[in-house]
Amino acid sequence: MLANSEIEKTLATRWVNAWASAIGDLYFSALTEERLNSTAITSKPT
């Protein structure tokens, strides 16, 4: 990261954190959905 001022560094850090959070949310929601679907398929209704 090439940032010349503290403001640029702060904005870049916030952007990277927001991006990583969004990617993490997508991954977690896909993982959770996959687990829910596999549980629904393998569990027997009572």
N, C-alpha and C positions, 0 to 999 in steps of 0.2 A: 504494500500500500504506500503510495507516495502522496503524502498530505503535508502541506507547508504550514498550516496553522492548527491550533487546538480545535477550532470550530470545524475545520475539514476532517480532522481525526475523529472528532465526536460524531459528526454526521455519517462518516464512513462506517464507524463502529456500530452505530444504530442501524444502518442499512443492512450490514452483514448479519447482525443479530436478528433483525426482522425476517430476512431471507431464510436464515437457518431455522427459525421458528416455524415459518410457513412450510418448509420442506419437512420438518419433523412432524408437524400436524398432519400433513398429507400421508406420510408414511405410517404414523400411528393409527389414523382413521382407516387406512387400507388394511393394516394388520388386524385391527379390531374387527372390521367387517369380515375379513377372511376367517377369523376364528369363530365369529358368530355363525357364519354360513356353514362351516364345517361341523360345528356343534349341532346346528339344526338338522343337518343331513344325517348325522350319526346317532342322534338321540331318538328314542322311540316315544311316540305320544302315549300318554297314560290315560 
